[in-house]
Amino acid sequence: MKRLLVLALLVSSYFVNAQNKSELVKHYEAYYKQMKVQGDAQGVINALTHLNVVSPSVARTDTLAYIYLNEGKHLQALNTIGIELSATDSNLAKEIKAVSLKALGQAKLALPHFEALFNASPNPNIAYELAELNLQMGNLVDARKHSAYGVNNSKEDMKMAFYETQQPYQVPLKAAFTYLRALIKFNEDKKANLDTAVLMLDEALKMAPNFNLAQVSKKAILSLKTQPEAGTTPKN
């Protein structure tokens, strides 16, 4: 009899807990929808976090990390989703890890995630990220390969945004790739390729006269011409 009573209590407790969990899920789902209607990003984050505690979901975790990403909270996004490269990652998860790691200055860690994105769905925008990261890391062969792909596959309506000025601006993607190729050429041999790099930057500026980063790079490279070579004494 005691065993039957204990079993009945356990079963009763199970159904009560299941009912409570179901009610909590419904509550936070409704809360999540309302926060979306109100455009309350922090409310959405809170709702998804509670939902994940009550009823964990990979898709919900990806969504939560993506919201952190959109809010510029890259560390929180990575804390939510992790930084490891996994064969089971969705394309959204790969993008979150790649973009967040790059934003945090972790080029070496970001690179494999961009590569995984590119392998899953090759496109010029991801190729730009790969070319830029490889250039930063001194992998000029890979940087050259991805920039060549980008130039060959960029369409006229494709744009690239830049944020180094107070007012963000866009340039044609082909101009952005031409700018990158100029930097790659320059880094191959900074003395022999100086003039060639400047000509390539001029080409980028013809396509996008508002391309501030190309103009700044051109001035920096040209300034090297006026600097005395090592071991020489400037004339008075």
FENQUI-V427236 format. One record per backbone hydrogen bond with DSSP energy under -0.5 kcal/mol. NH is the residue of the N-H (numbers start at 1). CO is the residue of the C=O. If there is no record, write none. Layout:
# FENQUI-V427236
NH;CO
NH;CO
This chain:
# FENQUI-V427236
5;1
6;2
7;3
8;4
9;5
10;6
11;7
12;8
13;9
14;10
15;11
16;12
17;13
18;14
19;15
20;16
21;17
22;18
23;19
24;20
25;21
26;22
27;23
28;24
29;25
30;26
31;27
32;28
33;29
34;30
35;31
36;32
37;33
38;34
39;35
39;36
40;35
41;39
44;40
45;41
46;42
47;43
48;44
49;45
50;46
51;47
52;48
53;49
54;50
55;51
61;57
62;58
63;59
64;60
65;61
66;62
67;63
68;64
69;65
70;66
71;67
72;69
73;68
74;72
77;73
78;74
79;75
80;76
81;77
82;78
86;84
89;86
94;90
95;91
96;92
97;93
98;94
99;95
100;96
101;97
102;98
103;99
104;100
105;102
106;101
107;105
110;106
111;107
112;108
113;109
113;110
114;110
115;111
116;112
117;113
118;114
119;115
120;116
121;117
127;123
128;124
129;125
130;126
131;127
132;128
133;129
134;130
135;131
136;132
137;133
138;135
139;134
140;138
143;139
144;140
145;141
146;142
147;143
148;144
149;145
150;146
151;147
152;148
153;149
154;150
158;155
160;171
162;169
168;166
169;162
171;160
173;158
175;172
176;172
177;173
178;174
179;175
180;176
181;177
182;178
183;179
184;180
185;181
186;182
187;183
188;184
189;185
189;186
193;189
194;191
197;193
198;194
199;195
200;196
201;197
202;198
203;199
204;200
205;201
206;202
207;203
208;204
211;208
212;210
215;211
216;212
217;213
218;214
219;215
220;216
221;217
222;218
223;219
224;220
224;221
225;222
226;222
226;223
227;224
232;229
234;232
